[in-house]
Amino acid sequence: MTADRPPRVLVTNDDGVHAPGIRALARAAYERGLDVVVAAPRHEASGMSAALSAVTEDGRLVFGETELDDLPDVPAYAVAASPAYIAVLAGLGVFGPVPDLLLSGINRGANAGHAVLHSGTVGAALTAGNNGIRALAVSLDVLTPAAASAGSGGAAIAVLDSVDDESRHWATAAELAATLLPWLAEADPGTVLNLNVPDLPADQVAGLRQATLAPFGQVQVSVAERGEGFVRTAVEENAVRAVPGTDIAWLADGYAAVTAIRALGHLPDVELPVDR
């Protein structure tokens, strides 16, 4: 980055290009004078992790221009690809100059603990980081309604889809994300942050804390039914007690949590039974 131009920012997500969270995140970056472009999946692509999947026509990956509500001056593209693939394309200059920063989100639902492995939101950020682009994944803890906490679980899951997504507190997460951008812009290339924010008005969030990853996620997959040649799964609250200092624990106490994460790498200290 240079002092004579604002940072170039690519905003993506896994909930789809017209999801309310991505509009809030793009708006927060745009209102702070950053050079913003949006490129996100045409349709929801949750749980994709860092998968490189796409829809092609005659070998061509398909994307088209679109417009985000209230952001007519921000170029936006609906892409027939997974979030991580979009991060790769951004790094190749497909959506204009290669971005200095990639913002991914705001996801509908926390991406916390080691379950970030499966997140398309986090997968896009890690893919960008792997290619030397500074990245921030942002998620809103919609599992926990305003009167609950991340530890309350089950009842929140039951009402998750009954709440109008447009009414959630996307601006709270967007504003907290924006406070991290100056630091991230000066961080080492490839730095990746993962931010989780309670679905609360800004003045009700207890604060922002640096966190470690919990050894589990907020929810877990269970077997609801099995039979001859089939299985039906369900998502339920993870009843494991939160570990103090982790992202799950901070969310349970009403705090936003940010964690510096990295993509997979080898373990240099493991001795394997091979020829030397």
Secondary structure as the mmCIF struct_conf table of DSSP 4:
data_model
#
loop_
_struct_conf.conf_type_id
_struct_conf.id
_struct_conf.beg_label_comp_id
_struct_conf.beg_label_asym_id
_struct_conf.beg_label_seq_id
_struct_conf.end_label_comp_id
_struct_conf.end_label_asym_id
_struct_conf.end_label_seq_id
TURN_TY1_P TURN_TY1_P1 ALA A 3 ASP A 4
BEND BEND1 ARG A 5 ARG A 5
HELX_LH_PP_P HELX_LH_PP_P1 PRO A 6 PRO A 7
STRN STRN1 ARG A 8 THR A 12
BEND BEND2 ASP A 14 ASP A 15
TURN_TY1_P TURN_TY1_P2 VAL A 17 HIS A 18
HELX_RH_AL_P HELX_RH_AL_P1 PRO A 20 GLU A 31
TURN_TY1_P TURN_TY1_P3 ARG A 32 GLY A 33
STRN STRN2 ASP A 35 PRO A 41
BEND BEND3 ARG A 42 HIS A 43
TURN_TY1_P TURN_TY1_P4 SER A 46 GLY A 47
TURN_TY1_P TURN_TY1_P5 SER A 49 ALA A 50
STRN STRN3 ALA A 54 ALA A 54
STRN STRN4 THR A 56 GLU A 57
TURN_TY1_P TURN_TY1_P6 ASP A 58 GLY A 59
STRN STRN5 ARG A 60 LEU A 61
STRN STRN6 PHE A 63 LEU A 68
TURN_TY1_P TURN_TY1_P7 ASP A 69 ASP A 70
STRN STRN7 LEU A 71 VAL A 79
BEND BEND4 ALA A 80 ALA A 80
STRN STRN8 ALA A 81 ALA A 81
HELX_RH_AL_P HELX_RH_AL_P2 PRO A 83 GLY A 91
TURN_TY1_P TURN_TY1_P8 LEU A 92 PHE A 95
BEND BEND5 GLY A 96 PRO A 97
HELX_LH_PP_P HELX_LH_PP_P2 VAL A 98 PRO A 99
BEND BEND6 ASP A 100 ASP A 100
STRN STRN9 LEU A 101 ARG A 108
BEND BEND7 GLY A 109 GLY A 109
HELX_RH_3T_P HELX_RH_3T_P1 GLY A 113 HIS A 118
HELX_RH_AL_P HELX_RH_AL_P3 GLY A 120 ASN A 130
TURN_TY1_P TURN_TY1_P9 ASN A 131 GLY A 132
STRN STRN10 ARG A 134 ASP A 141
TURN_TY1_P TURN_TY1_P10 VAL A 142 LEU A 143
BEND BEND8 THR A 144 THR A 144
TURN_TY1_P TURN_TY1_P11 ALA A 146 ALA A 147
TURN_TY1_P TURN_TY1_P12 ALA A 150 GLY A 153
HELX_RH_AL_P HELX_RH_AL_P4 GLY A 154 VAL A 159
HELX_RH_3T_P HELX_RH_3T_P2 LEU A 160 SER A 162
BEND BEND9 VAL A 163 VAL A 163
HELX_RH_3T_P HELX_RH_3T_P3 ASP A 165 SER A 167
BEND BEND10 ARG A 168 ARG A 168
HELX_RH_AL_P HELX_RH_AL_P5 TRP A 170 GLU A 186
BEND BEND11 ALA A 187 ALA A 187
HELX_LH_PP_P HELX_LH_PP_P3 ASP A 188 ASP A 188
TURN_TY1_P TURN_TY1_P13 PRO A 189 GLY A 190
STRN STRN11 VAL A 192 PRO A 198
BEND BEND12 ASP A 199 LEU A 200
HELX_RH_3T_P HELX_RH_3T_P4 ALA A 202 GLN A 204
BEND BEND13 VAL A 205 VAL A 205
STRN STRN12 LEU A 208 GLN A 210
STRN STRN13 THR A 212 THR A 212
HELX_LH_PP_P HELX_LH_PP_P4 LEU A 213 ALA A 214
BEND BEND14 PRO A 215 PHE A 216
BEND BEND15 GLN A 218 GLN A 218
STRN STRN14 VAL A 219 GLY A 227
TURN_TY1_P TURN_TY1_P14 GLU A 228 GLY A 229
STRN STRN15 PHE A 230 GLU A 237
BEND BEND16 VAL A 240 VAL A 240
HELX_LH_PP_P HELX_LH_PP_P5 ARG A 241 VAL A 243
TURN_TY1_P TURN_TY1_P15 PRO A 244 GLY A 245
STRN STRN16 THR A 246 THR A 246
HELX_RH_AL_P HELX_RH_AL_P6 ASP A 247 ALA A 252
TURN_TY1_P TURN_TY1_P16 ASP A 253 GLY A 254
STRN STRN17 ALA A 256 ILE A 261
TURN_TY1_P TURN_TY1_P17 PRO A 268 ASP A 269
BEND BEND17 PRO A 273 VAL A 274
#
